[in-house]
Amino acid sequence: NSGSGFLMNFTDDPLQENFWASQSNGIDNFYGGRWAPENVQATYKGIELAVHKENAPNSPYSMSEVRSKESLGYGRYEAVMQIGKGSGLVSAFFTYTGPYEGNPHDEIDIEFLGKDTSKVHFNYWRNGRKGHHATFDLPFDASAAPHLYAFDWQPDRITWYVDGEAYYTTELDDPHIPQHAGRLYFSHWTGTQKMQAWHGKPDFASGTSTIVECASFTPVNEDGPACHDNFRPTAKPG
């Protein structure tokens, strides 16, 4: 079951029924704060996912996340995003399922670290085991303007794209390619102190946002409207 295809332009139509803001929960041993539905705002620019500083001793930050109600499988996932900048911030566009849904941990990621928004990170997991992740330099600053990010998940391979250009493809029949449908997520967060070696010490303006303008999913072997239909990357200076 691959789920049904969709295209959501959040600039025209705020958070639709297909998605919801993940509810608050207490701080855990991975994330450095609480998930706050109020940090997800529909604006004329798109869905703004903010990270705020809080005074609560057990929750120094509030973070934001939205996810699809439906689980989605093989197909092409696209998003137009502008990334929040600042050391300590992590922005992610990913599919995920796991024990909370009675499945193994399967995941495909596009991630950005706010400390260096000139890079993009691609990851994937099957049954909790990480595949051959990769990091690429971008020809732009991902926090300066919206860009089109995508991954095409097939049974035998995954290919990641930036502004329509293929950046990375797994080996054919890589044993780490996920097999279980998962929900589509967008998140903006900061981790606990032990994650700072990776994402940097928190040094960002409270309320810094990652903006999602568009999200689309096209099931494998199908055609349908997608974010790339109307996206034109900002012209490079010079």
C-alpha positions in Angstrom: 0.0 0.0 0.0 1.6 3.2 -1.1 -1.0 5.7 0.1 -2.7 8.2 -2.2 -0.9 11.0 -4.0 -1.4 14.6 -3.0 -0.1 18.2 -3.6 -0.4 20.8 -0.9 0.6 24.4 -1.6 0.7 25.8 1.9 1.0 29.4 0.6 -2.5 29.2 -0.8 -4.1 26.8 1.6 -2.9 26.6 5.2 -2.3 23.3 7.0 -4.9 20.9 5.4 -6.6 17.9 6.8 -3.9 15.6 5.4 -1.4 16.9 8.0 -1.5 17.8 11.6 0.8 19.4 14.1 2.3 16.9 16.4 1.1 17.3 20.0 3.2 18.5 22.9 5.1 15.9 24.9 7.6 16.1 27.7 11.3 16.4 27.1 12.9 13.1 26.2 16.5 11.9 26.0 16.9 12.9 22.3 15.1 16.2 21.7 16.0 19.2 23.7 12.5 20.4 24.5 8.8 19.8 23.9 6.9 19.5 20.7 4.5 22.5 20.6 1.6 22.6 18.3 1.4 26.4 18.7 4.8 26.7 17.1 3.3 25.6 13.8 1.8 28.7 12.1 0.1 29.0 8.7 1.3 32.2 7.0 1.3 33.6 3.5 4.9 32.2 3.0 3.8 28.7 4.0 3.9 26.6 7.1 6.3 28.2 9.6 7.9 25.7 12.0 9.5 27.7 14.8 11.9 26.8 17.7 11.5 29.0 20.8 13.5 29.4 23.9 11.5 28.7 27.0 12.1 29.3 30.7 11.0 25.9 31.9 13.9 24.1 33.5 12.9 20.6 32.1 12.1 22.0 28.7 14.5 24.8 27.6 13.1 24.9 24.1 9.8 24.4 22.3 10.0 22.8 18.9 7.7 22.1 16.0 6.7 19.2 13.8 3.9 18.3 11.4 3.2 14.8 10.0 0.8 13.2 7.5 -2.2 11.3 8.9 -1.8 8.6 6.2 1.1 6.3 5.9 2.8 6.5 2.5 5.1 4.1 0.7 7.1 3.9 -2.5 7.0 7.0 -4.7 8.4 10.5 -5.1 8.3 12.9 -2.2 8.9 16.6 -2.8 9.0 19.8 -0.7 9.8 23.4 -1.2 11.5 24.6 2.0 13.5 27.5 3.4 15.7 26.4 6.3 16.1 28.0 9.7 19.6 29.3 10.3 21.5 29.1 13.6 23.8 26.8 15.5 21.9 24.1 17.4 19.0 23.9 14.9 18.0 20.8 12.9 15.5 20.9 10.0 14.2 17.6 8.6 11.9 16.4 5.8 11.5 12.6 6.2 9.3 9.5 6.2 9.3 7.4 9.4 7.6 4.4 10.9 8.5 2.4 13.9 7.5 0.5 17.0 4.8 3.1 17.9 2.9 1.8 14.8 3.9 -1.9 15.3 6.6 -1.7 12.6 10.4 -1.9 12.4 12.1 1.5 12.4 12.2 2.5 8.7 13.1 6.0 7.7 14.3 8.2 4.8 15.6 11.7 5.6 16.7 15.0 4.1 18.3 17.0 7.0 19.9 20.4 7.4 22.0 21.7 10.3 21.3 25.4 11.1 25.0 25.9 11.8 25.9 25.3 8.2 23.0 25.7 5.8 25.3 25.3 2.7 25.1 21.5 3.2 22.4 18.9 2.9 22.4 15.4 4.6 20.7 12.3 3.2 20.0 9.3 5.5 18.0 6.1 5.4 17.2 3.2 7.8 15.7 -0.2 7.6 14.8 -2.1 10.7 16.8 0.4 12.8 19.9 0.0 10.7 21.4 3.0 9.0 22.3 2.9 5.4 25.1 4.7 3.5 24.3 8.2 4.5 25.8 11.1 2.5 26.4 14.9 2.9 26.7 17.3 0.0 27.7 20.9 -0.5 24.9 23.0 -1.9 25.5 25.7 -4.5 23.4 28.1 -2.3 22.6 28.9 1.3 19.5 26.9 2.1 18.4 29.5 4.6 18.4 32.4 2.1 15.6 31.3 -0.2 13.2 28.4 -0.8 14.4 25.4 -2.8 13.0 22.2 -4.0 14.1 19.0 -2.2 12.9 15.5 -3.2 13.6 11.8 -2.8 12.3 9.0 -5.0 11.8 5.8 -2.9 11.6 2.7 -5.1 11.7 -1.0 -3.8 15.3 -1.4 -5.1 16.8 2.2 -4.7 16.4 5.7 -3.3 17.5 8.8 -5.2 17.6 12.3 -3.6 17.2 15.5 -5.6 17.9 19.2 -5.1 16.2 21.7 -7.4 15.4 18.8 -9.8 19.0 17.6 -10.0 19.8 14.1 -8.8 22.4 14.3 -6.0 22.7 10.8 -4.6 21.4 7.3 -5.4 21.8 4.2 -3.2 23.4 1.0 -4.6 20.8 -1.2 -6.3 19.1 -3.6 -3.9 20.9 -2.0 -0.9 19.8 -4.1 2.1 19.1 -0.9 4.1 16.3 0.4 1.8 13.1 0.7 3.9 10.2 -1.6 3.1 7.4 -0.3 5.4 5.2 2.6 4.6 5.6 5.6 7.0 4.2 9.0 7.7 5.7 12.0 6.1 7.1 14.5 8.6 8.6 18.0 8.7 10.3 19.0 11.9 12.5 21.8 13.3 14.2 21.1 16.6 17.2 21.2 18.8 18.7 18.3 20.7 19.9 17.6 24.2 23.4 18.6 25.3 24.9 15.4 24.2 23.8 16.1 20.6 25.6 19.4 20.5 28.8 17.9 19.1 26.8 17.1 16.0 24.4 20.1 15.6 26.3 22.8 17.4 25.7 24.6 20.7 22.3 26.4 20.6 23.0 29.9 19.4 19.9 31.0 17.5 17.2 33.7 17.8 14.1 32.5 19.6 11.4 32.0 17.0 13.7 31.1 14.2 11.6 29.2 11.6 11.9 26.7 8.8 9.2 27.4 6.2 7.5 24.7 4.1 5.8 26.2 1.1 4.8 23.0 -0.6 4.6 19.2 -0.1 3.7 16.5 -2.5 3.7 12.7 -2.9 3.4 10.8 -6.1 3.0 7.0 -5.7 5.3 4.8 -7.7 4.3 4.2 -11.3 1.7 7.1 -11.1 1.6 10.6 -12.4 0.1 13.5 -10.6 0.6 17.2 -9.6 3.8 17.8 -7.6 5.7 20.7 -6.1 8.1 20.8 -9.0 5.3 21.8 -11.4 5.3 25.4 -10.3 8.7 25.8 -8.6 11.4 27.9 -10.2 14.7 28.2 -8.2 15.8 31.7 -7.4 18.3 32.9 -10.0 21.9 32.6 -8.8 23.6 36.0 -8.4 26.2 37.1 -10.9 
